[in-house]
């Protein structure tokens, strides 16, 4: 069912040392480097590789390889935590099947649980928080509480410090996924958490890449025509169909339903001189023909001349030029709020709260969009950055060094979610249940 590395010998040190268990992380050396930093601070580390791709980003000896079925995982992880005297668990993607089980076992045994992902603030930040993200985040959503905490934290450095490295990110992602495809006998029961087979996704990206010159020209002409018309517009940036933010933190199981709802609401409630711009996600694999679907949906509502689809364009410029932004729960929402653009979130989002986002429903957004309160936004970002965001990134060498140092310090000093940005129970979990119920009734 499972095997440990042949040279694996865990030696427990004094009881005051913590034992950090690393599960799946980003396709990046981040977990490896963080483990090194924690060991340097006197702690112990463990790792469980759940798929072969995990092995590519861990070269320490403290490792076990889980090769069994998902149904046997609860018993394995429970025994592993107890045998190795684990005190803390660190992982990325808290909704992945293996991670859901591990987090539940950790909570029963009252371990420290830490979840990481790309930052709620972009660029140059990652998320690192206790227990869970988005619907399960413990970050407060009461504006008064946030403003009170903000009195005791410094203003964050929001100046971009690190250039992105898309090529490195792409190479590491491909290595991870292809290792899982071609070396599957080493972990025969592992199933990737994406919706489609990796080879199919890569084929879609290659086709989309080949169309880039044509797409750029088409997008440039579309934006030029939009500007020339002088029409006001709303912006709906699409998310990735595989995004757990969409699949687990919203009332939708796909993106088709919210697109239909937005276009229908726009048709019935938006001023007749307004347009709706729907922007494709830059990392979309192209396997769904969103242009065709959106064009068809707009035509059904008599909106074919007012709903515009684009693949590309400068996001910040589009946000600045828009009358408001509609999102399910994308981090584009934080970007828009930072640009003083009205935002409505249709799913659960860390930033969705009175004073920041529109709270009166989609139908009223088109005519009475509530702009974000500038002072609350400033407080929100300050508290967010100081408690559950860390400056740096996963894919740039300098960014990795910065984020490892920041995370290691917070873990060592037990200051993740501090000061006072940990609410029990999770304040957004009820909202997810309510949204799902509403969506089912609407459908």
FENVENLIN-V238714 format. One record per residue. N is the residue number from 1. PSI is psi in degrees with one decimal (NA if undefined). OMEGA is omega in whole degrees, -180 to 180 (* if undefined). Layout:
N_PSI_OMEGA, N_PSI_OMEGA
//
This chain:
1_-37.9_178, 2_164.1_176, 3_152.5_174, 4_153.5_176, 5_142.2_-173, 6_-32.6_-177, 7_22.8_-175, 8_120.5_177, 9_101.6_180, 10_123.9_179, 11_112.0_-178, 12_136.3_179, 13_-154.3_-178, 14_155.0_-175, 15_-19.0_-178, 16_-5.7_176, 17_143.0_179, 18_150.0_179, 19_109.6_-178, 20_122.8_176, 21_122.0_178, 22_127.6_171, 23_-143.8_-176, 24_138.0_179, 25_-171.6_175, 26_158.7_176, 27_80.7_-169, 28_158.6_177, 29_7.9_-173, 30_-50.5_-178, 31_-39.7_178, 32_-48.3_-178, 33_-38.0_178, 34_-39.6_177, 35_-43.8_178, 36_-43.5_-178, 37_-37.4_180, 38_-37.8_177, 39_-39.7_178, 40_-26.4_179, 41_5.4_174, 42_9.6_-180, 43_171.7_175, 44_156.4_179, 45_153.3_174, 46_159.3_178, 47_138.9_170, 48_118.5_175, 49_123.5_-178, 50_-22.0_176, 51_168.6_-176, 52_-32.2_178, 53_-30.4_178, 54_-32.9_-176, 55_-25.0_-176, 56_-20.6_-174, 57_29.8_177, 58_119.4_179, 59_14.5_174, 60_162.6_-177, 61_-19.4_-175, 62_75.9_-172, 63_146.1_172, 64_151.1_-179, 65_117.9_177, 66_121.8_-175, 67_10.6_-175, 68_-173.0_180, 69_158.1_179, 70_-34.9_-178, 71_-21.7_179, 72_-6.5_-177, 73_-42.7_-179, 74_-44.1_-180, 75_-41.3_-179, 76_-50.4_-175, 77_-34.4_178, 78_-45.9_-180, 79_-39.0_-179, 80_-45.1_-180, 81_-42.4_-178, 82_-44.8_-177, 83_-39.0_-177, 84_3.1_178, 85_45.1_-180, 86_136.5_178, 87_-24.0_-176, 88_145.6_177, 89_137.0_178, 90_133.0_-178, 91_165.6_176, 92_134.8_-179, 93_76.7_-172, 94_-5.7_178, 95_0.3_176, 96_143.7_-173, 97_-47.4_-179, 98_-35.5_-177, 99_-34.6_176, 100_-45.5_-180, 101_-45.2_-177, 102_-41.3_180, 103_-39.1_179, 104_-43.9_178, 105_-40.1_-179, 106_-39.6_180, 107_-39.3_179, 108_-39.0_-179, 109_5.4_175, 110_47.1_176, 111_163.5_171, 112_131.8_-180, 113_129.1_-177, 114_130.6_-177, 115_137.8_-180, 116_155.7_177, 117_-175.9_175, 118_156.2_-171, 119_150.6_169, 120_-27.9_175, 121_135.5_179, 122_149.2_-11, 123_-171.8_169, 124_16.2_179, 125_151.1_169, 126_160.7_175, 127_135.7_175, 128_102.8_-174, 129_166.0_-177, 130_137.2_167, 131_-42.9_-177, 132_173.8_-179, 133_161.1_174, 134_-107.7_-179, 135_-29.2_-174, 136_10.2_178, 137_143.5_177, 138_2.1_-180, 139_134.5_-176, 140_150.6_176, 141_10.0_175, 142_116.2_-179, 143_-35.7_-180, 144_-40.8_179, 145_-43.9_-180, 146_-44.4_-180, 147_-32.2_178, 148_-44.0_179, 149_-36.1_-176, 150_-23.4_179, 151_-23.4_-174, 152_8.0_180, 153_150.0_-180, 154_161.5_175, 155_139.3_-177, 156_158.8_174, 157_98.8_-178, 158_2.5_178, 159_127.3_178, 160_127.7_-177, 161_-21.6_-171, 162_130.0_177, 163_146.6_179, 164_156.0_178, 165_78.4_-176, 166_-37.9_-179, 167_-44.9_180, 168_-43.1_179, 169_-44.1_-179, 170_-43.0_-179, 171_-46.2_-180, 172_-37.9_179, 173_-44.3_179, 174_-43.6_179, 175_-44.6_-179, 176_-49.0_-176, 177_-39.0_180, 178_-32.8_175, 179_-40.2_179, 180_-32.2_-179, 181_-50.9_-171, 182_-17.1_180, 183_30.0_-177, 184_-26.8_180, 185_-23.3_179, 186_-26.1_177, 187_72.0_-167, 188_-17.7_-176, 189_2.5_-178, 190_135.7_175, 191_126.9_-180, 192_149.8_-174, 193_-5.2_175, 194_165.0_-177, 195_-30.1_-175, 196_162.3_178, 197_137.1_-179, 198_-39.9_-179, 199_-35.9_178, 200_-40.3_178, 201_-43.6_-180, 202_-36.1_177, 203_-41.0_178, 204_-42.2_179, 205_-37.7_179, 206_-41.5_178, 207_-43.2_180, 208_-39.0_178, 209_-39.7_180, 210_-26.8_-179, 211_2.4_-173, 212_-48.0_-180, 213_-44.4_179, 214_-41.3_-179, 215_-42.8_180, 216_-43.8_180, 217_-42.1_-179, 218_-42.9_-180, 219_-41.5_179, 220_-42.7_-180, 221_-39.4_180, 222_-45.5_-180, 223_-38.1_178, 224_-42.7_179, 225_-39.7_179, 226_-45.2_180, 227_-42.4_-178, 228_-30.0_-179, 229_-24.2_-179, 230_9.4_-177, 231_141.7_172, 232_150.2_-178, 233_156.6_172, 234_155.0_-175, 235_129.0_174, 236_97.5_176, 237_128.6_-180, 238_155.2_174, 239_172.9_179, 240_135.5_-180, 241_-28.0_-179, 242_-5.3_-174, 243_125.9_177, 244_-24.5_176, 245_-39.1_179, 246_-44.6_-172, 247_-27.9_-174, 248_-8.7_-177, 249_29.2_178, 250_166.0_179, 251_8.5_-176, 252_148.5_175, 253_-11.5_176, 254_-178.9_-177, 255_-9.0_-178, 256_-44.3_-177, 257_-50.3_179, 258_-32.8_178, 259_-44.5_177, 260_-44.4_-178, 261_-41.9_-179, 262_-46.7_-179, 263_-40.3_179, 264_-45.3_179, 265_-40.7_178, 266_-45.7_-179, 267_-36.7_-174, 268_-21.0_-170, 269_-19.5_-176, 270_147.8_174, 271_146.7_-173, 272_-16.3_-180, 273_5.0_-180, 274_155.5_176, 275_163.5_178, 276_118.8_179, 277_122.6_179, 278_119.2_-173, 279_129.4_178, 280_143.5_176, 281_136.3_-177, 282_-21.1_180, 283_13.4_177, 284_138.1_-175, 285_-3.5_175, 286_5.8_-178, 287_-19.6_173, 288_128.6_180, 289_84.8_-177, 290_-33.6_179, 291_-46.6_-179, 292_-44.5_-178, 293_-44.6_-178, 294_-40.4_178, 295_-43.8_179, 296_-44.4_-179, 297_-42.7_179, 298_-40.1_180, 299_-37.9_179, 300_-27.6_179, 301_5.7_-178, 302_27.1_-175, 303_18.8_-174, 304_-24.4_179, 305_-7.9_-176, 306_-10.6_176, 307_123.1_-174, 308_128.4_177, 309_133.4_176, 310_147.0_177, 311_86.5_-178, 312_-165.5_-178, 313_156.2_180, 314_114.4_-174, 315_-46.0_-178, 316_-39.7_179, 317_-38.3_178, 318_-41.7_179, 319_-46.7_-179, 320_-32.4_-178, 321_-5.7_-174, 322_163.7_176, 323_-9.7_-180, 324_158.1_-178, 325_132.0_176, 326_130.3_178, 327_159.1_172, 328_-60.7_174, 329_28.2_-178, 330_152.3_175, 331_-8.8_171, 332_-26.8_178, 333_-40.8_179, 334_-37.4_177, 335_-46.0_-179, 336_-43.0_179, 337_-37.4_178, 338_-21.2_177, 339_14.0_178, 340_28.2_179, 341_133.4_176, 342_139.2_-176, 343_139.8_168, 344_131.8_179, 345_125.2_-178, 346_-14.2_177, 347_-169.3_177, 348_129.2_-180, 349_146.8_-178, 350_-30.1_-175, 351_-0.3_-176, 352_101.3_-179, 353_157.4_178, 354_135.8_-180, 355_-21.7_177, 356_-51.2_-176, 357_162.4_178, 358_128.3_-173, 359_2.9_-171, 360_18.7_175, 361_157.4_-175, 362_-40.8_-176, 363_-35.0_-179, 364_-15.5_-176, 365_-35.5_-174, 366_-24.4_-177, 367_-21.0_-177, 368_46.3_-179, 369_130.2_-179, 370_119.0_178, 371_155.2_180, 372_144.6_175, 373_122.6_-173, 374_-40.9_-179, 375_-40.9_178, 376_-40.1_178, 377_-43.5_179, 378_-44.5_179, 379_-43.8_-179, 380_-48.4_-178, 381_-39.6_-180, 382_-46.5_-179, 383_-42.7_179, 384_-49.9_-177, 385_-36.6_-174, 386_-21.9_-172, 387_-43.4_-175, 388_10.4_173, 389_147.1_179, 390_132.8_-179, 391_129.7_180, 392_-161.8_-178, 393_177.8_-175, 394_-16.7_-165, 395_3.1_177, 396_136.6_-173, 397_-48.8_180, 398_-38.4_179, 399_-38.5_178, 400_-44.1_179, 401_-42.5_-178, 402_-44.6_-175, 403_-34.4_177, 404_-45.1_179, 405_-42.6_-179, 406_-44.5_-179, 407_-43.4_-180, 408_-40.1_179, 409_-43.6_-179, 410_-38.8_178, 411_-45.1_-178, 412_-36.4_-177, 413_3.7_-179, 414_47.3_-178, 415_13.3_175, 416_132.1_-176, 417_10.0_180, 418_146.7_8, 419_130.3_166, 420_19.9_180, 421_43.6_177, 422_111.4_-177, 423_132.7_180, 424_120.1_5, 425_172.0_-180, 426_121.1_-170, 427_-13.7_-178, 428_-6.3_-175, 429_-35.4_179, 430_-32.9_-177, 431_-36.4_178, 432_-43.6_179, 433_-43.2_-179, 434_-41.2_-180, 435_-42.7_-179, 436_-41.7_178, 437_-42.9_180, 438_-41.0_-179, 439_-41.3_-180, 440_-37.7_179, 441_-42.4_-177, 442_-33.2_-178, 443_NA_*
//
